[in-house]
């Protein structure tokens, strides 16, 4: 009987100790990756705040040589009227705008 009691006590001790061994502290995984950086170009909705439309005004930073289309024939565009120029948006559209004011007269969608 002593052997049975000793074996029972040993099993009980092992059962209790196994619960302690199995219990682990909660460790959260790595933090989620940061959101992808937003595209900050001419066509970005957050940046132009509604100016990218007919009668909208192109901001000054988009009227520089980087965006002005001087080879409009290459793109099979009509010649811009005097006082107007084509501006190429980041998504490929062509904006016909007044040189002095930046007011958009028309938007010609790019052929994607």
N, C-alpha and C positions, 0 to 999 in steps of 0.2 A: 504494500500500500504506500510505503514511503517512496518507492521508486515511481509509482504512478503520480503521487502528489508532486514529487520533484520534477517529473517530466511535464506535468500540467503547468507548474509554475514557470518552468523554462519556456514552454510554448507561449504562455501569457506574456512573459517578458519580451520574447522575440516579436510577438504581435504588436505590443505597445511600441517597442523600439523601431519596428519597421514603419509605423505610421510617422514617427518623427523624421526618419530618414527620407521618406517619400515626400513629406511636406517641403515645399520649396517657396522661397519668397517670389512674389510676382515681379518679374522684370519685363517692363515694356520693351517692345522692339525699337528699332531705330525710328527717329522721327520721320514723318512723311517728307518727300522731297518738296522743295519750295515750288510755287507755281511757275510755270514756264514764263520767261520774260515776254512782255508784250511787244508786239511789232510797232515800232514808232516811226512810221513813214507817212507819206502824204495821205494815203488812203485809210489810215488807222482811225476808226470811229472816235476813239478817245481824244485824239489830238486835234482834228479839224473842227470838231464841235459844230457841225452843220454847215460849214462853208462849202463843202464839196457838192455843189448843186448849181444849177443855172441861176444866174444873178448873184451867186455867192462871190465872195472876195478872196482871192488867193493870198495867203499870208506872204509877207516880204521874203521870208527865208526860202520859199519855193519859186521865187522869180529869178534866181541866180542861174548861171550858165549850166549848172548840173541838170536842171530840169527843162530849160528852154530847148525847143526843137528847131534847129536851124536847117536841117536837111528834110524838110517836110515832103519834098518830092520822092525821097526814098520810101516814105511810108504811104505814098499815093494819096496825099492830102491835098486839098485845094490850097492855092496860095492864100495866106492870111491877109485880110484887108489891111490897108494902111493904118498903123497905130495899134495893131493886134499881133499877137504871137501865140504859137502853140506851146503849151506846157505839158510835159509827159509826167503822168502820175506814177507812183510806185507799182500800181497794178497794171500799167500799160495803157491806160486810157489817155486820150489826148484832150486837153482842155484849151479851147480857144478863148483867150482872155485879152483884155485891154492892157497895153504895156504900162501906161501911167497909173491906172487905178487898180488893176488886177481883177476887175469884175469879169466873171465867167460868162461868155456869150453862149457857148455850146460845149457839150461833152460828147466826144466821139469814142464809143466803146472799142476797146482793143479786141481783135479777133483771137481768142484763146483757143 
